[in-house]
Every structure is written in C-alpha cells, then in structure tokens.
Amino acid sequence: MHAIRFHPLPVYQHLPMQLTPDGKPTLLFLRRDYNRRADTHLTSQQVADAAGVPLWSYFQAEIGCPTHSQDAARILPALSQLIDLPLTLNDVYLPLKPALEGNYG
C-alpha cells in the first residue's frame, strides 16, 4: 500500500470538481477526496457531529449554500482536524449568510 500524501489546496485547481464561482474546492469535494485518498468513509454526519452543528447545516455548507458564520466557525476547524489539513475561508468555497438573516433562519 502506498503512503497517502496530501497536497496543498492549490493543487486542486486543475482537478475536475464542482465548479465554484471563485475556483475553490467545496467541502464536499474535500471530504470525498480525503475518503478516496485515505481509503476511508468519513461521512457528513461525522463532520457535523465533530463540529457540533446540525447535519442539515453541515450538508448545506458542504454543497456550497450560504452558511451562518457561527456554523462556519465550527465546521472548518472540525473538518480540518478530521482530514488533517488546515482550512480557512480563504481556502474553500463556503459563502456566508448576511448577519441580518438571524439564527437558522
């Protein structure tokens, strides 16, 4: 078996993935790519549980829907730890909802 080596995020720019307006990988792409490389099955539920957010909230973030900043602040560190890659809002496609929309609204 080959050792798994993770490449920095810029390597993903040439890979086929869900197209995003800014060319960044979605959380879904990162999780699935990790599963492929690590030969594992990290689920959306596992990430949501680690982040302490509802599954529906993580799923929306994973597919690129606007996300509450409170949830994004929980999701990114949790996913980062699970896939062993530091992630910030500058690295991934994760649009934030305007603060005026309230909590889970």
C-alpha angles and dihedrals in degrees: 000000000000122000113253114241120189118214124213114265096259088070088068093064092087097043121097109253140137105309113243127189092247099036094246124136119259120234087248091057092048093049094047092045090051090050091051095047097041094040089230138116111240105176132207088243091057091052092046091050092048090049094046093233130123115270092241090055093051092044092054090050091047093058094043103261116148109276134201111258090234090059093044089052088057099038100052097054092044094050090042091056095044095051094033095236127116109240131187133173087263091061103048141042103255113139115200126225116240111264091239093071092078129217118331091338 
